[in-house]
Each structure stands twice: as structure tokens, then as C-alpha cells.
């Protein structure tokens, strides 16, 4: 018969301890499972913190607690969730420095902390805890991947001692919460990044529709400000070896003096370095980076990131973002801003290409208009001033001058600086082939573009043009050779490119042709003046001087007859003297009228005929009648031809017809203009006059034929004359 199994007392005690340990472990696992369920239920940080704190207080049977989150940028612990505490209490314990108080020490060391009696512990810094009647306190770090993300504190107004096993459980809970916080932050960061890239895509699509560079840059900074909340940002573009701010936030950046900030590419400032290196740069703490250069305004910057705007041709600018917080940006922010900068660079390049093509089209349109305009100017001085004015007003260059070669010198004839016409500027002459850009161009005939005159040894400094930074000069050429130089200057570096060279060469070519035409016209005018003087001399000799000689003879003869007492014969000579004097007076009036400047071009045919009748026929004592029904002016060719016909017919009436009345009628119908001139003079036989070639009839007929008109001549001796000309329109 077998004996029953006997259990000793120590064995039973060990069994009970083992059962208790199993129960506790089961409880711990259940607690961890419950916490895991809470933390995995959501990826929203606030829900995780609130749920985890409530469940921890429930399983530990404590009445109050809270969770601090560590802020990386300023190393402060801020309350993320709390329970069992008033809002006033939380306000008193919020914003705890790392290392300060119980929770601050845990965040600093990463080790859990038990405080059996807070009132007796010197590490207490926020007296509201003691005043609130709390005694026992446990603080655990919230860890993930070995980094402290915050801390959780649990408090009770009872005296409570936390066992080692309880603390291990709380540490495990803290680790779970830490991992959940990190996951929530990663999820939030991914969501934020997805939203950022969504915004970038939208902004990118919008940017491609903007073709004005200034508007484009303004839209970029406004989009970044609105989408991501960046409070200080700006875009600078590369101009030569300088970075120039083009758009920025804050909105009053122009008032803060920011436009005056120009940085050297590869030199000053974070953005200067980025422009030179073509690489993005993230600066968590600007006080630790020697490249940092403060804004010229009251802007507090503690961290900064800058990314290049790059195209195939290289770095064209920099996008810069700043914050008044330390560590405000991370690699994800850098990636987002760089993505937007890439799109911005493409948009800027497209806008520039569009502007360049638009500018080029406008330039060639202007060239065509300028060419048509200047070819009608035949006075050299006026022509040069007009060329300078048109170039200045059309292209807005800081300085425009034109010089003409006179012997061995280039003598400047016209120029304007800054504004026209208030600031006309004529530099002194330079020796062809001597010192200066224009002197070199005058000698070689080749264009010269100086993007930076300080680097151009041929540049000639003038005190009056000290603002000049770049210059372009092109030669004025004709078949005979180089006749001058067209020169433009700018107060900006790199103001001109090859398209400007092409444009100004076209303008210079047209200007040279216009100058040559003006010179030829002046020469022709001088020859015409000489010819006219010679004609007038012949006319004076053939008419007036002969008449005066005849008058002298008649007066001498009359005097002789009077001395001899032959008064009747003397009276005949005096009558002849009077008639000859009247003929001479009429001839002089004709010559004087021809010497006056014609008003035909300025006021038209009607005014010219009126002026002629008043100045010649009217003063000769003839009664004149003038009627005109023409409305608007006739074509210049027809006005010129009809006036010359009228002039010839009226001259005949004054010189030969001995008329007392002259009538001139000018009438325009739908497709015809008619000029009729009639007088009551002695008349003549048209057939005889044509055979003898007198009275200027051949000239009248030739002019009528040139106009494509029909001439009708009616006259008989003793019955006056009527001339009718009909011209089709």
C-alpha cells in the first residue's frame, strides 16, 4: 500500500511564491498588452498620449499623472497629456528645462526615478506639486532607439513605495509609449511630406503659367509662406558674380533695407556659399556657422537652410529659409524646399527665355519703326538727336551717345544720360584708335561688349559717367568705310548680351544709311541752292536788270526832251518808263516769292495757292478770286504737280497777259480733282505759242502728263485765257 505525497512547508511557500510571480507576470503582460492596444490603436500623437496615460494610471491605481514631450529645437519639456490635474496646475509645471526637477533629470539621464516623499526631496523645483498635496512620485523616460523623447510622471497623495518589479513594468510601458510617439511622429512627418509634395506639385503647375520673372519669384515665396508657414524666406538671383535679393518674406522686406543686400557668389553668407558651391546647406544653429551673415534688419534668425536654383547652364539663384528656433529644419524640409527650388529654376529659366524672345521681337519691331522714322529726317543734327532719343526711350539704356569721325578724331554729336531730354550729355572727342572703347571700335569697325568695364583695359573713365558698369559700342559703316560709333552704357553689370549686339548693329546700319542719305541730301541741297542762285542771277539779268537799264535810258531820254522843250515827247518816254517800272516790279515780286520757304509741304495746296495769290497777284494790283472745294489734303505728288502748273500759268498771266482779273478754282470730286485758272488778259493763239515754244506751255503739258491728267487750254487774242487740268485720284 502506497503512502500519500507529503509536501513540506518550505515547498508550499515556494509554490505560493511561484504562483504569485506567475500572476504578477500575467498581470504585467496583460498591462503591456493593454498599453500596446492603446498605442497601436491610432497614429495620432494626442490620442496615443492620452490613451496611454489613462491606461497606465488605471493599472497602477494612481490618481494623477502627465506626459512631457522633449522639444528638440529649444530643449524644453512641454506637457503633451495629463489627467487628474487642473489646468492651473499644468500651467505651473509646463516648459520644464532638461535637467530641471524630477522629470527634467529623467529626460537628461534617461533613467527612471522614484520619489517616496516629494516634500522632503531637494530636487523639487515646482512648488505647486507639494502644494497640491502629492507625496509619492514615479518618473519614467519615454525611449525609442536609445533616444529620450520625453517622460511620464505618475503621482499620488498617498504614501506609496514602488517595487522594483513595478518600476520595470513602468519602464516597459515607457518604452512602448516612446516607440508609439516615434511612429506617430514618423507618420505625421510622412503625411506632412506627402502634403508638402502635393502642394509643390500644385505650385509647380501654377508656376509654369507665369512668364514674368518678378511675379514668378513673388509667387514662389508667397506659396512657401502659405503652405509651410515659413516666416522668413527669400529668393536671390545671380547677376554676374553677385547675388541680388528679388523677393522675400516678411512683406515689408523692401522697407527693411533688404534690397540693398548684395552678396558675392561663393563669398559672404550662407546663400553666397550655396550660390558658389551649387549645393544645399542646412544650418541647425547659425551662431555656430561662420558663414552666417545677419539680415540688415531686426530679424532674429537661429537656424537656416538654403538650396540652389540650378539649370543646365549652372546655378542661377538661391532659395533661402530661416527660423527663430534652433533645429527648426531637418533633411525632409531640405528635400521639400530643394524640390520646389528645382521647379522654380525651370520656371525662372522659361520666363527668362520668354522674356528674351519677347524682348527680341519687340526690339526688331522697334528697329523697323526706328528705321522708317529716321530715314525721313534729312538734317544731320536732328537725325543724330532723334536716333539717341529713340534708343534711349525704347531700350532704357543708362547712357546713349553717337560720335562721327572727323579726320583723326571721333567727335560726339549727340548723347543722353539717365533721362531725355533733361540730361543731354556730349562727351569730349577721342582719337580714333586711341584710348577708350569707342576709339577702338572707330578704328577697327568691330563691335565691343564689355560686361564689366572695370575688367576692360580699353575702357576710358569719365567722371560724369562714373556709374557705368557695362558698355557696348558698334560702328556706323557705309560703303565708303567707318563714319562713326553708336555707344550705349549701363549702370548694371552684364547688362548686354549677344542679342543686344545684333540689335544695335541693325540700328547702327540703319543709322549709317540715314546719315549718308542726310549728307547726300545736304550736298544736293547745296548744289540746288547754287543752281537756284545762278538761275535767279540769270533771271535778274534777263528781266529786272534789263528793265532797270531800260528805265535808265527812258529817264535820260525824257530829261533830254524836257531840256529841249519837247514836253510831249518827254511824256511818251515817261509813260514808257512807268510801264517798264511796273514790269520790273512784277518780276521782282515773282522772284521774291520764289525765295520764300514754300508752305506747300507744311499746309497743303489750298494754303499754298492762297499765299501765292496774295503775295504776287494781289500786290501787283490784280483782282483775284479763289474757290476751293477739296476737303482733306490730296496726295503729295498731286499737290506738288498742280501747284507747279498753277505757278507757271499765273506767272504767264502776270508777265505777259496784262490781265486785271484772275480766278482760280480747285475742286475735288469722288475720283477726280480739277484745277481751273482763268484771266481777262490779252490772250494768245495756242497753236502759235506751241510752235514758238513760248509762255511755258510745254512745261505745263509735261507736268499734266506726269500726273496722268488731261490739260484743256482755251485762249484767243484779246479774249483772255482759261486753263483746265483734270487729274484722277
C-alpha positions in Angstrom: 0.0 0.0 0.0 1.5 3.4 -1.2 2.0 6.3 1.2 0.4 9.8 0.3 2.7 12.5 -1.1 3.7 14.8 1.8 4.6 18.5 1.0 6.8 20.3 3.3 6.1 23.8 4.4 9.1 25.4 2.5 7.9 23.7 -0.6 4.4 25.1 -0.2 5.8 28.6 0.3 7.9 28.3 -2.8 4.8 27.2 -4.7 2.8 30.1 -3.4 5.6 32.5 -4.4 5.8 30.9 -7.8 2.0 31.2 -8.3 2.2 34.9 -7.2 5.0 35.6 -9.6 3.1 33.9 -12.4 0.0 36.0 -11.5 2.1 39.2 -11.5 3.8 38.3 -14.7 0.4 37.6 -16.2 -0.8 40.9 -14.9 2.2 42.7 -16.3 1.7 41.0 -19.7 -1.9 42.0 -19.6 -1.0 45.5 -18.8 1.6 45.7 -21.5 -0.9 44.2 -23.9 -3.5 46.8 -22.9 -0.9 49.6 -23.3 0.1 48.2 -26.7 -3.5 48.1 -27.7 -4.0 51.7 -26.8 -0.8 52.9 -28.5 -1.4 50.9 -31.7 -5.0 51.9 -32.0 -4.1 55.2 -33.5 -1.2 57.1 -35.2 -2.4 60.4 -33.9 0.0 61.6 -31.3 -2.6 63.2 -29.0 -4.8 60.1 -28.9 -1.7 57.9 -28.2 -0.6 60.1 -25.3 -4.0 60.5 -23.7 -4.9 56.8 -24.0 -1.5 55.5 -22.8 -1.6 57.8 -19.7 -5.1 56.8 -18.8 -4.4 53.1 -19.1 -1.2 53.4 -17.1 -2.9 55.3 -14.2 -5.6 52.6 -14.3 -3.3 49.6 -13.9 -1.1 51.3 -11.4 -4.1 52.6 -9.4 -2.7 56.1 -9.2 -4.8 59.2 -9.4 -2.8 61.8 -11.4 -0.1 62.0 -13.9 1.2 63.6 -17.1 3.4 63.2 -20.1 6.2 65.6 -21.1 7.5 65.8 -24.7 11.0 67.0 -25.4 11.2 69.8 -27.9 14.4 69.4 -30.0 14.8 73.0 -31.0 14.9 74.5 -27.6 15.5 71.6 -25.2 12.3 72.2 -23.2 9.8 69.7 -21.9 6.2 70.6 -22.6 3.1 68.9 -21.4 1.5 66.6 -24.1 -1.2 65.0 -21.9 -2.4 65.0 -18.3 -5.1 63.5 -16.1 -6.2 64.2 -12.5 -4.7 67.7 -12.6 -6.1 71.2 -13.0 -5.2 73.5 -15.9 -3.7 75.9 -13.5 -1.5 73.1 -12.0 -0.3 72.1 -15.5 0.5 75.7 -16.4 2.7 75.9 -13.3 4.7 72.8 -14.3 4.9 73.3 -18.1 8.0 74.2 -20.0 10.5 72.4 -17.9 14.1 72.7 -18.8 16.1 69.5 -19.4 17.9 68.7 -16.1 15.4 70.8 -14.1 13.3 69.0 -11.4 12.4 65.3 -11.4 11.1 65.0 -14.9 14.0 67.2 -16.2 16.6 64.9 -14.7 14.9 61.8 -16.2 14.9 63.4 -19.6 18.6 64.3 -19.1 19.8 60.9 -17.8 17.3 58.5 -19.5 16.9 56.7 -16.1 13.7 56.2 -14.2 13.2 58.0 -10.8 11.2 57.1 -7.7 10.5 59.9 -5.1 8.8 58.5 -2.0 8.2 61.9 -0.5 8.4 64.9 -2.8 8.2 67.4 0.1 11.4 66.1 1.5 13.3 66.0 -1.8 15.6 69.0 -2.6 15.3 68.3 -6.3 11.7 69.7 -6.3 11.6 72.9 -8.3 7.9 73.5 -8.9 6.3 74.0 -5.5 2.8 73.5 -6.9 3.5 69.8 -6.6 3.9 70.0 -2.9 1.1 72.5 -2.5 -1.2 70.1 -4.3 -0.7 67.5 -1.6 1.2 65.0 -3.6 3.6 62.7 -1.8 4.9 59.8 -3.9 6.1 60.2 -7.4 7.5 57.9 -10.2 9.0 59.3 -13.4 10.0 57.1 -16.4 11.7 58.1 -19.6 9.9 57.6 -22.9 12.6 56.0 -25.1 12.9 55.0 -28.7 16.1 53.7 -30.3 18.0 54.8 -27.3 16.8 58.5 -27.6 14.8 60.2 -24.9 11.6 61.6 -26.5 10.0 62.7 -23.2 9.0 61.5 -19.8 5.9 60.3 -18.0 5.2 61.1 -14.3 2.7 59.3 -12.0 1.7 60.8 -8.6 -0.4 60.0 -5.6 -1.3 61.9 -2.5 -0.8 58.6 -0.5 2.5 57.3 0.7 3.4 54.7 -1.9 6.5 52.7 -2.5 7.2 51.4 -6.0 8.7 48.0 -6.1 11.5 47.0 -8.5 9.0 44.9 -10.4 6.6 47.8 -10.8 9.4 50.1 -12.0 10.5 47.5 -14.6 6.8 47.4 -15.8 6.7 51.2 -16.0 10.0 51.2 -17.9 8.5 48.8 -20.4 5.4 51.0 -20.7 7.6 54.0 -21.2 9.5 52.2 -24.0 6.1 51.2 -25.6 4.9 54.8 -25.4 8.3 56.1 -26.8 8.0 53.8 -29.8 4.4 54.8 -30.4 5.5 58.5 -30.2 8.2 57.9 -32.7 5.8 56.0 -35.0 3.2 58.8 -34.7 5.9 61.4 -35.5 7.1 59.4 -38.5 3.6 59.1 -39.7 3.0 62.8 -39.2 6.2 63.6 -41.0 5.3 61.3 -43.9 1.8 62.9 -44.0 3.4 66.3 -43.8 5.9 65.4 -46.5 3.1 64.0 -48.7 1.1 67.2 -48.2 4.2 69.2 -49.0 4.9 67.4 -52.2 1.2 67.7 -53.1 1.5 71.4 -52.6 4.8 71.5 -54.5 3.1 69.8 -57.5 0.3 72.3 -57.4 2.6 75.2 -57.1 4.8 73.8 -59.8 1.9 73.6 -62.2 0.9 77.1 -61.3 4.5 78.4 -61.7 4.8 77.2 -65.3 1.9 79.5 -66.3 3.7 82.7 -65.0 6.0 84.3 -67.6 7.0 87.4 -65.7 10.2 86.8 -63.6 9.4 89.3 -60.8 5.8 88.0 -60.4 7.1 84.4 -60.5 9.6 84.9 -57.7 6.9 86.7 -55.6 4.5 83.8 -56.2 7.2 81.3 -55.0 7.8 83.0 -51.7 4.1 83.5 -51.1 3.4 79.8 -51.8 6.1 78.7 -49.4 4.9 81.1 -46.7 1.3 80.0 -47.1 1.8 76.2 -47.5 4.6 75.6 -44.9 4.3 78.6 -42.6 7.9 79.8 -43.2 8.1 83.3 -41.7 11.5 84.4 -43.1 12.5 83.4 -46.6 13.8 84.9 -49.8 15.0 84.3 -53.3 18.2 85.8 -54.7 19.3 85.6 -58.4 22.8 85.5 -59.7 23.8 88.7 -61.6 27.4 88.3 -62.7 29.3 87.5 -59.6 26.7 89.0 -57.3 23.6 87.7 -55.6 20.7 90.1 -55.6 17.6 89.6 -53.5 14.5 89.7 -55.7 11.6 88.5 -53.5 11.3 87.9 -49.7 9.1 87.4 -46.7 8.4 89.4 -44.4 6.1 91.5 -46.6 7.8 94.8 -45.7 11.3 93.5 -46.8 11.9 96.5 -49.0 11.3 98.8 -46.1 13.8 96.9 -44.0 16.6 97.6 -46.4 16.9 94.0 -47.7 17.0 95.0 -51.4 20.4 96.8 -50.7 21.9 93.4 -49.6 24.1 92.2 -52.4 26.3 89.2 -51.7 29.3 87.9 -53.5 28.8 84.5 -55.2 30.9 81.9 -53.3 31.7 84.5 -50.6 29.5 86.1 -48.0 26.7 84.5 -46.2 25.0 81.1 -46.3 23.3 81.9 -49.6 26.6 83.2 -51.0 28.3 79.9 -50.2 25.4 77.9 -51.7 25.4 80.0 -54.9 29.1 79.3 -55.3 29.1 75.6 -54.3 25.8 74.8 -56.0 25.0 72.6 -53.0 22.2 72.8 -50.4 23.1 73.8 -46.9 21.3 73.1 -43.6 22.4 75.1 -40.5 20.8 74.0 -37.3 22.4 76.8 -35.2 23.6 79.8 -37.2 25.6 81.0 -34.2 27.9 78.0 -34.8 28.4 78.6 -38.5 30.9 81.2 -39.6 29.3 81.6 -43.0 26.1 83.1 -41.5 25.5 86.7 -42.3 22.6 88.5 -40.5 20.0 90.3 -42.5 20.3 94.1 -42.4 17.1 94.3 -40.3 15.6 93.3 -37.0 15.1 89.7 -37.9 16.1 87.1 -35.3 17.5 84.0 -37.0 18.7 80.9 -35.2 18.6 78.2 -37.9 18.7 78.4 -41.7 18.5 76.3 -44.8 19.4 77.3 -48.4 19.1 75.4 -51.7 20.4 76.4 -55.1 18.3 77.1 -58.1 20.0 75.2 -60.9 19.5 74.8 -64.6 21.6 73.2 -67.3 23.7 76.4 -67.5 24.5 76.3 -63.8 23.3 77.9 -60.6 21.1 80.9 -61.3 20.0 81.7 -57.8 19.3 80.6 -54.2 16.1 79.9 -52.2 16.7 80.6 -48.5 14.5 79.9 -45.4 15.2 81.0 -41.8 13.7 80.4 -38.4 13.9 82.0 -35.0 14.1 78.4 -33.5 17.1 76.2 -33.2 17.0 72.9 -35.2 13.8 74.2 -37.0 14.6 72.2 -40.2 15.6 68.7 -41.0 16.6 66.7 -44.0 13.0 66.3 -45.1 12.4 70.0 -45.1 15.6 70.4 -47.1 14.3 67.8 -49.6 11.0 69.6 -50.0 12.5 73.0 -50.5 15.0 71.7 -52.9 12.2 70.1 -54.9 10.4 73.4 -55.1 13.6 75.2 -56.0 14.1 72.8 -58.9 10.7 73.6 -60.3 11.3 77.3 -59.6 14.6 77.2 -61.5 12.9 75.7 -64.5 10.1 78.3 -64.3 12.6 81.2 -64.0 14.5 79.9 -67.0 11.3 79.5 -69.0 10.2 83.0 -68.0 13.6 84.4 -68.9 13.5 82.7 -72.3 10.0 84.0 -72.9 11.1 87.5 -71.9 14.2 87.3 -74.1 12.2 86.2 -77.1 9.5 88.8 -76.4 12.2 91.4 -75.9 13.9 90.4 -79.1 10.7 90.5 -81.1 10.0 94.0 -79.6 13.5 95.1 -80.4 13.2 94.1 -84.0 9.8 95.7 -84.2 11.3 98.9 -82.8 14.2 98.6 -85.2 11.8 98.6 -88.1 9.9 101.5 -86.8 13.0 103.5 -86.0 14.4 102.8 -89.4 11.2 104.0 -91.1 11.3 107.1 -88.9 14.9 108.2 -89.2 15.1 107.7 -93.0 12.7 110.6 -93.3 15.0 113.0 -91.4 17.4 114.8 -93.7 19.0 117.2 -91.2 22.2 115.5 -89.8 22.0 117.2 -86.3 18.3 116.5 -85.9 18.8 112.9 -87.2 21.5 112.2 -84.6 19.5 113.6 -81.7 16.4 111.6 -82.8 18.4 108.3 -83.0 19.7 108.9 -79.5 16.3 109.7 -78.2 14.6 106.7 -79.8 17.2 104.3 -78.5 17.1 105.8 -75.0 13.3 105.7 -74.8 12.9 102.3 -76.4 15.5 100.3 -74.6 16.0 102.4 -71.4 19.8 102.3 -71.5 21.5 104.5 -68.9 23.7 106.3 -71.4 23.5 106.6 -75.2 25.9 108.6 -77.4 26.8 108.9 -81.1 30.1 110.1 -82.5 31.2 110.8 -86.0 34.7 110.6 -87.4 36.2 113.9 -88.4 39.7 113.5 -89.6 41.6 111.6 -86.9 39.1 112.2 -84.2 35.8 110.7 -83.1 33.6 113.7 -82.3 30.5 113.0 -80.3 27.5 114.9 -81.7 24.5 113.7 -79.6 24.1 111.9 -76.3 21.7 111.5 -73.4 22.3 110.3 -69.8 19.5 108.9 -67.5 16.6 110.9 -68.8 15.7 112.6 -72.1 15.7 115.5 -72.8 16.7 116.9 -69.4 20.1 115.1 -69.3 21.7 115.5 -72.6 25.3 114.6 -72.4 28.1 115.1 -75.0 31.5 113.6 -74.1 34.7 115.1 -75.4 36.3 113.9 -78.6 38.7 110.9 -78.7 41.4 110.0 -81.1 40.5 107.2 -83.5 42.5 104.1 -82.4 43.4 105.8 -79.2 42.4 105.0 -75.6 38.7 104.1 -75.0 36.2 101.5 -76.2 34.7 103.9 -78.8 38.1 104.9 -80.1 38.9 101.2 -80.6 35.6 100.5 -82.4 36.1 103.6 -84.6 39.5 102.3 -85.7 38.6 98.6 -86.2 34.9 98.7 -87.1 34.3 95.7 -84.9 31.7 95.7 -82.0 32.9 95.6 -78.5 30.9 94.4 -75.5 32.3 95.0 -72.0 30.2 93.1 -69.4 32.3 94.6 -66.6 34.1 97.8 -67.6 36.4 97.5 -64.5 37.9 94.4 -66.2 38.2 96.0 -69.6 41.6 97.7 -70.2 40.3 99.7 -73.2 37.6 101.4 -71.1 38.1 105.1 -70.7 36.8 106.5 -67.4 34.8 109.7 -67.5 33.9 111.4 -64.1 30.5 112.2 -65.5 29.8 108.6 -66.2 31.2 107.0 -63.0 28.1 104.9 -62.6 28.9 102.9 -65.8 29.3 99.2 -65.2 29.0 97.7 -68.6 29.3 99.1 -72.2 28.5 98.2 -75.8 29.8 100.0 -78.8 29.2 99.3 -82.6 30.5 101.0 -85.7 28.5 103.1 -88.1 29.6 101.9 -91.6 28.8 102.8 -95.2 30.3 101.7 -98.5 32.9 104.4 -98.0 34.0 103.0 -94.6 33.5 103.7 -90.9 31.8 107.0 -90.4 31.1 106.9 -86.6 30.2 104.9 -83.5 27.0 104.2 -81.6 27.7 103.6 -77.9 25.4 102.5 -75.1 26.3 102.1 -71.4 24.5 100.7 -68.3 24.9 101.1 -64.6 24.4 97.4 -64.2 26.9 94.6 -64.7 26.3 92.2 -67.6 23.5 94.4 -68.9 24.2 93.4 -72.6 24.4 90.1 -74.4 24.9 89.0 -78.0 21.2 89.8 -78.9 21.9 93.4 -77.9 24.9 93.4 -80.2 22.8 92.1 -83.1 20.1 94.7 -82.4 22.5 97.6 -82.1 24.3 96.6 -85.2 21.0 96.6 -87.1 20.3 100.1 -85.6 23.8 101.2 -86.5 23.4 100.0 -90.1 20.1 101.9 -90.4 21.6 105.0 -88.7 24.6 104.9 -91.1 22.3 104.8 -94.1 20.2 107.6 -92.8 23.3 109.7 -92.1 24.6 109.0 -95.6 21.2 110.0 -97.1 21.1 113.2 -95.0 24.7 114.1 -96.1 23.8 113.4 -99.7 20.6 115.5 -99.3 22.6 118.3 -97.8 25.1 118.2 -100.7 22.2 118.1 -103.2 20.6 121.0 -101.3 23.8 123.0 -101.5 24.1 122.2 -105.2 20.4 123.1 -105.7 20.9 126.4 -103.8 23.9 127.2 -106.0 21.9 126.3 -109.1 19.0 128.4 -107.9 21.2 131.3 -107.2 22.6 131.1 -110.7 19.1 130.9 -112.1 18.0 133.9 -110.1 21.1 135.7 -111.3 20.1 134.9 -114.9 16.5 135.9 -114.3 17.6 139.2 -112.6 19.9 139.8 -115.6 17.4 138.9 -118.2 14.4 140.6 -116.7 14.9 143.0 -113.8 18.3 144.3 -114.7 17.3 144.8 -118.3 14.2 146.6 -117.2 16.2 148.8 -114.9 18.6 149.5 -117.8 15.7 150.4 -120.0 14.3 152.7 -117.3 17.6 154.4 -117.1 17.5 155.1 -120.9 13.9 156.3 -120.8 14.6 158.6 -117.9 17.7 160.0 -119.7 15.7 160.5 -122.9 12.9 162.1 -121.1 15.3 164.5 -119.4 16.9 165.4 -122.8 13.4 166.1 -124.3 12.4 168.2 -121.4 15.7 170.2 -121.7 14.9 170.7 -125.4 11.4 171.8 -124.5 9.7 168.8 -126.2 7.3 168.1 -123.4 5.0 165.8 -125.5 7.9 163.6 -126.5 9.2 163.6 -122.9 5.7 162.5 -121.7 5.9 159.5 -124.0 9.3 158.5 -122.6 7.9 158.9 -119.0 4.9 156.6 -119.9 7.4 154.0 -121.2 9.4 154.4 -118.0 6.3 153.8 -115.9 5.3 150.7 -117.9 8.8 149.3 -117.6 8.9 150.0 -113.9 5.7 148.1 -113.4 7.0 145.1 -115.3 10.2 145.2 -113.2 8.2 145.3 -110.0 6.1 142.3 -111.1 9.3 140.4 -111.9 10.8 141.2 -108.5 7.6 140.0 -106.7 7.8 136.7 -108.6 11.5 136.3 -107.7 10.9 137.3 -104.0 8.0 134.8 -103.7 10.1 132.0 -105.1 12.8 132.8 -102.5 10.4 132.4 -99.6 10.2 129.0 -97.9 7.3 127.0 -99.5 4.3 126.2 -97.4 3.1 123.5 -99.8 4.6 120.6 -97.7 3.5 122.1 -94.4 0.0 123.3 -95.1 -1.0 121.9 -98.4 -2.1 123.0 -101.9 -5.0 125.3 -100.8 -2.8 127.3 -98.4 0.0 127.5 -101.0 -2.3 128.9 -103.7 -3.9 131.4 -101.3 -0.4 132.6 -100.3 0.7 132.9 -103.9 -2.3 135.0 -105.0 -1.9 137.3 -102.0 1.9 137.7 -102.3 2.2 138.2 -106.1 -1.1 138.9 -108.0 -2.7 140.8 -105.1 0.3 143.1 -104.6 0.6 143.6 -108.4 -2.9 145.2 -108.3 -4.8 142.4 -109.9 -8.2 141.4 -108.5 -8.2 137.7 -107.6 -10.9 135.1 -106.9 -10.1 131.8 -105.2 -12.5 128.9 -104.6 -11.5 125.5 -103.1 -13.7 122.5 -102.5 -11.3 119.7 -101.6 -11.9 118.6 -98.0 -8.9 116.7 -96.8 -5.4 117.1 -98.3 -4.6 115.5 -101.7 -1.7 113.0 -102.2 1.6 114.9 -102.0 2.5 114.0 -105.6 -0.7 115.6 -107.0 -0.4 118.6 -104.8 3.1 119.3 -105.9 2.2 118.8 -109.6 -0.9 121.0 -109.6 0.9 123.8 -107.7 3.7 123.9 -110.2 1.1 124.0 -113.1 -0.7 126.9 -111.3 2.6 128.7 -110.7 3.5 128.6 -114.4 0.1 129.7 -115.6 -0.1 132.5 -113.1 3.5 133.7 -114.0 2.3 134.0 -117.6 -0.7 136.0 -116.6 1.4 138.4 -114.6 4.2 138.7 -117.1 2.5 138.7 -120.4 -1.3 138.8 -120.3 -1.7 142.3 -118.8 -4.8 140.9 -117.0 -6.8 142.8 -114.5 -8.8 139.8 -113.0 -7.6 136.3 -112.3 -9.8 133.4 -111.0 -8.5 130.1 -109.5 -11.0 127.3 -108.8 -9.9 124.0 -107.2 -12.5 121.2 -106.8 -12.3 117.6 -105.7 -14.9 115.1 -106.7 -15.1 111.4 -105.8 -12.3 110.2 -108.0 -11.2 113.4 -109.8 -9.6 116.8 -108.8 -9.9 119.8 -111.1 -7.8 123.0 -111.3 -9.2 125.8 -113.4 -7.3 129.2 -113.9 -8.8 132.0 -116.0 -7.8 135.6 -116.7 -9.1 138.6 -118.7 -5.8 139.4 -120.3 -4.8 139.9 -123.9 -4.9 136.2 -124.7 -2.9 134.4 -127.4 -3.1 131.8 -130.2 -2.3 128.4 -128.5 -1.1 126.9 -131.8 1.4 129.7 -132.5 2.6 129.6 -128.9 3.3 125.9 -129.0 5.2 126.2 -132.3 7.3 129.0 -130.9 7.8 127.3 -127.5 6.8 130.4 -125.6 4.7 131.1 -122.5 5.9 127.9 -120.7 3.2 125.8 -122.3 5.4 122.8 -122.8 6.3 122.7 -119.1 2.6 122.8 -118.1 1.7 120.0 -120.6 4.6 117.8 -119.3 3.5 118.2 -115.7 -0.1 117.3 -116.6 1.1 114.2 -118.4 3.3 113.2 -115.4 0.2 113.4 -113.2 -1.7 111.2 -115.7 -4.2 114.1 -116.1 -5.8 115.9 -119.0 -5.0 119.5 -119.9 -7.5 121.8 -121.7 -6.3 125.3 -122.9 -8.7 127.9 -124.2 -7.4 131.3 -125.4 -7.7 133.8 -128.3 -6.1 137.1 -128.8 -7.9 139.8 -127.0 -10.3 137.4 -125.1 -8.3 136.2 -122.1 -7.1 132.7 -121.2 -8.6 129.6 -119.4 -6.5 126.6 -118.4 -8.2 123.5 -117.0 -6.4 120.4 -115.6 -8.2 117.2 -114.5 -6.4 114.6 -112.6 -7.7 111.2 -111.4 -7.3 110.0 -107.8 
